[in-house]
Amino acid sequence: MSSPNSPARISTELYSLVPKGVGSSRCECLDSLLRRLAVAHTMTYPALMKHIYATYSPAMSPFRSTEQHFNSLLFNSPLIPIIAEATGRNEVNSCTLKAYNKLISFRKCTDVTMLRHCPVCVSEHPFPNAWYPIVWCVGPVEACPVHHVQLVSSRCGYPRDRWLTVVKRCFVPGVCGYCGSVGFQCSKPTVRSATDLQIWVADQVGALVTAATQGEVFNPLVMKAALSSIVRSNWGSLSAAGRYLKIEESLFRWKFRPGTLVDLQLLLALCSSSGASILDVLRGSTDVEPTVGQTYAIQPRWSIKRKTKGVSEEKIERLISSDPSLTLKELAARLDVSDVWFREHFPRQASEMAEKYRVRRSKSGWRRLLAVGRVMREAAIYLEQIGLTFNKDNIERYFGLSIWWHKDEVLYERFRAKLRSKHLDAVRR
C-alpha cells in the first residue's frame, strides 16, 4: 500500500511522468519530456505549451521562436520549476544544463533544426518508451556515448507523397514526425561504428550531462585557473596555443578573461590536444591522460539551416579583390554584418585581413614620417633664412602651433599652409 505522500496519491496538474535517464549520460531533455506529456494527455505539443503558459505564467509569450524556446528548455527556461510543480517531479529540475550557465557557452552547439538519434537506442527503447537525451541536442556529439555508434539524421526517408498532413503529424521521441513510422523505419538507418575522436567527444559531453543532472556545482574561477595551467604547460603561452588551434589571438585571449564563458568547442579542442578531461578541468584538476591521437577541429555551426546571412567565402574574396584596401570593418559593413560576427564565422579571412591592415599601417606610418621630415626640413631652412634657430620654441612662436602638430592631420595641413604662405618662394625643396 502506498504511503500518503507517495507520488501516486498526490494530485498534480499534469501526469506525473518520470524523466528518463536522470543522473546519467542519457538523461532526457525537457523538450522530450513535454512531448511525452502531450501524448499522455492526448494533446498536441503547442496546445500543451499554451495551456502551461496560460495557467502558470500568463504574462509570458508562449513561442518567441522555436529555436529560442528549445535552447531555453536546455538551460534556464522559467518553465523548468513550473513543469516540476505541475508534474510533482523534482527530477525535472535536473533535465537541463543550467549548471554550466556561467562556465560553458553552448551557443553554437545546439540547434532545433538538427534532429538526430542513435539507431541502437531507438531499437532498444521503441515508442512509447523512447525519449530524446540531452546529449543528442549538442552538435559536436556525433556518436552515442553508450553504444559508441554514429548518430543518424531523423529526417524522413519516404517521398513527400507518403507524408502525413500537417494536422496529423506528431513530433514525439522515437517516431518520424513526417510519415509517422515508429523507430524511423522510413529512413532504414545503417549502424556505423564511431571513430575514436567521435567516441571521445561523446564521452566528454556525456560526462558533463551526468554531472549536471546529478546536481554538481562548479566554480568558474577554478575552471579558468585549471585551463590556463594546462594551456601554459602544453604550449607555453596563450598566443602559442591560439596559433596551434588556428584561432585569432584576440578571440582566444578573450575566453580566458574573468566573467566570460568558454565555448564548448574550444574546450574540446584544448582537451583533445592536451589529453585533459573537460569534467576534470571544471573541477580544477590538471591531470592529463594519453590523447585520442587527433585534435578536435572547431566547426562553424551544426545546423541544417546555417545562419550565414547569405555570406560566402566566394563573396568575401570577390569584395576583397575589387578593393584590396578594404579594412575588416568596411568589409563587414558591406556584407551587412558586424565585425565580431565576421571574425567568429570566417576566422581565416579575418586573420589575413588583420595582417594586411597591419602591413599597410606600417608602410603608411613610414610614409607619414618621411613626409613630416620633408616639411620639417623646409621649416628649418626658412627659419635659418630669417635668422632664427630651428627649435621647438621658435616653431611654436613663429608658426603658432604645438610641436606635436604632426600627430594631427588638421594641424599638419595648417602648418604646411602657413609654411607656404610665408615666403614660399624662398623655401628650397
JOPEWO-V310411 format. One line per field, one symbol per residue. phi: phi as a letter, one per 20 degrees, with the letter a starting at -180 (. if undefined). A space follows every 10 residues. Layout:
phi=???
This chain:
phi=.fffefgfde ecfdgefege mfncfdgfff ffffffffff elcfffffff ffffedbffe efcfbfffff fffeccfffg ffffffemdf fgfeebdffd gdcdedgedc bffdecbeff ffffcfgeef bdffffeegf fdbefeeldf fdfeffeeff fdfffgfefc ecgncffddn ffmlffelfe ecfeffffff ffffffffff fffenfdcdg ffffffffff fffecnbfff ffffeldggf fffgfeffnd eeffffffff ffednedfff ffenedfccg ffnbefefdf adafdfeelm ecffffffff ffbfefefff ffffemceff ffffecffff ffffffffff ffffffffff ffffffffff fffffendef bffffffeem cffegfecff ffffffffff felgfeeed
